[in-house]
Amino acid sequence: MNGDFIKYTAALLLFGSNGVVAASIALSSYEIVFLRTLIGSILLIGLFLILHGKLTVFNHMRQFAYLAVSGIAMGAGWMFLYEAYQQIGVSLSSLVYYCGPVIVMVLAPLLFREKLTRQKTAGFFAVLLGIILVNGQALFAGTISFGLFCGAMSAVMYAVMVIFTKKATHITGLENSMVQLFISFLTVAVFTGIVKGFAFEIAGEDILPILFLGAVNTGIGCYLYFSSIGRLDVQTVAICGYLEPLSAVVFSVLLLGEVLFPMQIFGAVLLLGGAVLGEMSGSSGRGEKV
């Protein structure tokens, strides 16, 4: 394993622990995301200045517009995701959230003229069946429909984020993550200011997990992620990326005591397996870099 692969894996494990860390913070979902993006943005801006990064974003205004939409979608998606954490738990929310890459896979033929192969189609239907098995009982019972809605919207926002990030081809690396995270912070700040204002009541025991979530999971995690994926093969990035939802499920079961029933476990296998199948079809045989 080279250093970039280790950095990428570490970032995925950090992202996978987001729900566990957030579960220990007694704040609303949008307050958690506001603090997370604020602390993470400050850290990434500081890293960018320390590393003497050259700001090129304003030289590519159309690309900046794409990145702005991507950042807005990322902020909105995190607010939906963290609300889903609180409504239906970390494990189910993470599995629903990671339907986002499948949405991108389905839209790719229309947006990027990529071919929808039989293998991708089979993977898509496996994911659909997995979603039904994981969430079907609760959906039909109507007991956690709002949580499922938030999880589904987080997946949609994930897809929007990825699609517009792919269009911002000239803004990469640390600058890309810094700009996206800062725009995400502005998005969440506007929403938080309208809904509640900025008078947060933060308990003493919440300070450490908030700092950890913002500085380590968000700031350092984004730095590790965006500084490594450009040097890894597309297939490695795509397939190993599913370590994030898998680790989120494992962490939630081991550390939060959440329970997945056998049918839900089978559904999770279908969901993640179908997604990996689709990713392998899209990137196999190519030595591209992200």
C-alpha positions in Angstrom: 0.0 0.0 0.0 1.4 3.4 -0.9 1.0 6.6 1.0 -1.9 7.9 -1.1 -3.9 4.8 -0.6 -3.4 4.9 3.2 -4.4 8.6 3.2 -7.5 7.8 1.1 -8.5 4.9 3.4 -8.0 7.0 6.5 -10.2 9.7 5.1 -13.0 7.1 4.4 -12.8 5.7 7.9 -13.0 9.2 9.3 -16.0 10.0 7.2 -17.6 6.7 8.3 -17.3 7.7 11.9 -19.2 11.0 11.4 -22.5 9.6 12.6 -21.0 8.0 15.7 -19.3 11.3 16.7 -22.5 13.3 15.9 -24.6 11.0 18.0 -22.8 12.2 21.1 -23.6 15.9 20.4 -26.8 17.3 22.0 -27.5 19.8 19.2 -29.9 19.9 16.3 -28.7 18.5 13.0 -28.2 21.8 11.3 -26.4 23.3 14.3 -24.0 20.3 14.2 -23.4 20.8 10.4 -22.9 24.6 10.9 -20.2 24.0 13.5 -18.6 21.2 11.5 -18.4 23.2 8.3 -17.2 26.3 10.2 -14.3 24.6 12.0 -13.4 22.5 8.9 -13.4 25.6 6.6 -11.1 27.5 9.0 -8.7 24.6 9.1 -8.6 24.1 5.3 -8.2 27.9 4.7 -5.3 27.8 7.2 -3.7 24.8 5.5 -4.1 26.5 2.1 -2.3 29.6 3.3 0.4 27.7 5.1 1.1 25.7 2.0 1.3 28.9 -0.1 -1.5 27.8 -2.3 -2.3 30.0 -5.3 -6.0 30.8 -5.6 -7.1 30.2 -9.2 -10.8 29.8 -8.7 -11.6 33.3 -10.0 -9.7 32.7 -13.2 -12.4 30.1 -14.2 -15.7 31.7 -13.4 -17.9 29.1 -15.1 -16.0 26.4 -13.2 -16.4 28.4 -10.0 -20.2 28.5 -10.6 -20.2 24.7 -10.9 -18.2 24.4 -7.7 -20.6 26.8 -6.0 -23.6 24.6 -6.9 -21.6 21.6 -5.7 -20.8 23.3 -2.4 -24.4 24.3 -1.8 -25.5 20.7 -2.5 -22.9 19.4 -0.1 -24.1 21.6 2.7 -27.8 20.8 2.1 -26.9 17.1 1.8 -25.1 17.1 5.1 -28.1 18.8 6.8 -30.4 16.1 5.5 -28.0 13.4 6.4 -27.5 14.5 10.0 -31.3 14.9 10.4 -31.6 11.3 9.1 -29.0 10.2 11.7 -31.3 11.5 14.4 -34.5 10.2 12.9 -33.6 6.6 11.8 -30.1 6.0 13.1 -26.6 6.0 11.6 -26.6 2.6 9.8 -29.8 3.0 7.8 -29.0 6.7 7.0 -25.6 5.8 5.7 -26.9 3.0 3.5 -29.6 5.3 2.0 -27.1 8.2 1.6 -24.8 6.0 -0.5 -27.5 5.5 -3.1 -26.1 8.8 -4.4 -23.4 7.3 -6.5 -26.0 5.0 -8.1 -28.1 8.1 -9.1 -24.9 9.5 -10.7 -24.4 6.2 -12.5 -28.0 6.3 -13.9 -27.7 9.9 -15.0 -24.2 9.6 -16.5 -25.4 8.5 -20.0 -27.5 11.7 -20.2 -25.0 14.1 -18.6 -21.6 12.7 -19.5 -22.5 10.5 -22.5 -21.2 7.4 -20.6 -22.6 4.1 -21.8 -25.1 2.3 -19.5 -23.9 -1.3 -19.7 -25.7 -4.5 -18.7 -23.4 -4.8 -15.7 -24.3 -1.3 -14.6 -28.0 -2.0 -15.1 -27.7 -5.2 -13.1 -26.0 -3.3 -10.3 -28.7 -0.6 -10.3 -31.5 -3.2 -9.9 -29.5 -4.9 -7.1 -29.2 -1.6 -5.3 -33.0 -1.0 -5.7 -33.7 -4.4 -4.2 -31.3 -3.7 -1.4 -33.0 -0.4 -0.6 -36.4 -2.2 -0.4 -35.0 -4.8 1.9 -33.2 -2.4 4.1 -36.0 0.2 4.5 -39.1 -1.4 3.1 -40.7 -2.5 6.3 -40.4 0.9 8.0 -41.4 2.7 4.8 -44.6 0.7 4.4 -45.4 1.0 8.1 -45.0 4.8 7.8 -43.1 4.9 11.1 -39.9 6.7 10.0 -41.0 8.2 6.7 -39.5 11.6 7.4 -36.2 10.1 8.3 -36.2 8.1 5.1 -37.1 11.2 3.2 -34.1 13.0 4.7 -31.9 10.1 3.9 -33.1 10.0 0.3 -32.7 13.8 -0.1 -29.1 13.5 1.2 -28.5 10.9 -1.6 -29.9 13.3 -4.2 -27.8 16.2 -2.9 -24.7 13.8 -3.0 -25.5 13.1 -6.7 -25.8 16.9 -7.5 -22.5 17.5 -5.6 -20.6 14.8 -7.6 -22.1 15.9 -11.0 -21.1 19.5 -10.6 -17.7 18.7 -9.1 -17.0 16.6 -12.2 -17.8 19.7 -14.3 -15.3 21.9 -12.4 -12.3 20.3 -14.0 -9.8 23.2 -13.6 -10.2 23.6 -9.8 -8.7 20.6 -8.1 -7.0 19.4 -4.9 -6.9 21.4 -1.7 -8.3 24.5 -3.4 -11.3 22.5 -4.6 -12.1 21.1 -1.1 -11.5 24.5 0.6 -13.9 26.3 -1.8 -16.5 23.6 -1.6 -16.4 23.4 2.2 -16.5 27.2 2.6 -19.5 27.5 0.3 -21.1 24.6 2.2 -20.6 26.6 5.4 -22.2 29.7 3.9 -25.2 27.6 2.8 -25.7 26.1 6.3 -25.1 29.5 8.0 -27.9 31.1 5.9 -30.3 28.3 6.8 -29.3 28.3 10.5 -29.6 32.1 10.7 -33.1 32.0 9.2 -34.4 29.1 11.3 -32.9 29.8 14.7 -30.1 32.4 14.7 -26.6 31.8 16.0 -27.3 31.7 19.8 -26.2 28.1 20.4 -26.3 26.5 23.9 -23.3 24.2 23.8 -22.8 21.9 26.8 -19.3 21.4 28.1 -19.3 17.7 27.2 -20.2 18.6 23.6 -17.1 20.8 23.0 -14.6 18.0 22.4 -16.8 15.9 19.9 -17.7 19.2 18.1 -14.0 20.1 17.7 -13.1 16.5 16.7 -15.9 16.4 14.1 -15.0 19.8 12.6 -11.2 19.7 12.8 -10.4 16.0 12.3 -13.3 14.4 10.5 -14.1 17.3 8.3 -10.9 19.4 7.9 -8.2 16.8 8.0 -10.5 14.2 6.4 -11.2 16.4 3.4 -7.5 17.2 3.1 -6.5 13.5 3.2 -9.3 12.7 0.7 -8.7 15.4 -1.9 -4.9 15.2 -1.7 -4.9 11.5 -2.4 -7.6 10.7 -4.9 -5.8 12.5 -7.8 -3.0 10.0 -7.6 -5.1 6.8 -7.4 -6.7 4.8 -10.2 -10.4 5.5 -10.8 -11.3 1.9 -10.1 -9.5 2.0 -6.7 -11.2 5.2 -5.7 -14.7 4.0 -6.8 -14.6 0.6 -5.3 -12.8 1.4 -2.1 -15.1 4.4 -1.6 -17.7 2.1 -0.3 -15.6 1.5 2.7 -17.2 4.6 4.1 -20.8 3.4 4.3 -19.6 -0.1 5.3 -17.5 1.3 8.2 -20.4 3.6 9.2 -22.7 0.6 9.6 -20.0 -1.4 11.5 -19.3 1.6 13.8 -23.0 2.2 14.5 -23.6 -1.5 15.4 -20.5 -1.8 17.6 -20.4 1.6 19.2 -24.0 2.8 19.3 -25.7 -0.6 19.7 -27.9 -0.2 16.6 -29.4 -3.4 15.3 -29.7 -4.6 11.7 -32.1 -7.5 11.1 -31.0 -10.4 8.8 -33.2 -9.1 5.9 -31.6 -5.7 6.3 -28.1 -7.1 6.4 -28.9 -9.0 3.1 -30.3 -5.8 1.7 -27.1 -3.9 2.7 -25.0 -6.6 0.9 -27.1 -6.2 -2.2 -27.0 -2.4 -2.0 -23.2 -2.1 -1.6 -22.5 -5.1 -3.9 -24.7 -3.6 -6.7 -23.0 -0.3 -6.4 -19.5 -1.8 -6.5 -20.7 -3.9 -9.6 -21.7 -0.7 -11.3 -18.5 1.1 -10.5 -16.4 -1.8 -11.7 -18.2 -1.8 -15.0 -17.6 2.0 -15.4 -13.9 1.9 -14.6 -12.5 -1.5 -15.4 -9.9 -1.7 -18.0 -8.9 1.9 -17.7 -5.8 3.3 -16.1 -7.3 6.7 -15.6 -6.6 9.0 -12.7 -9.3 11.0 -10.9 
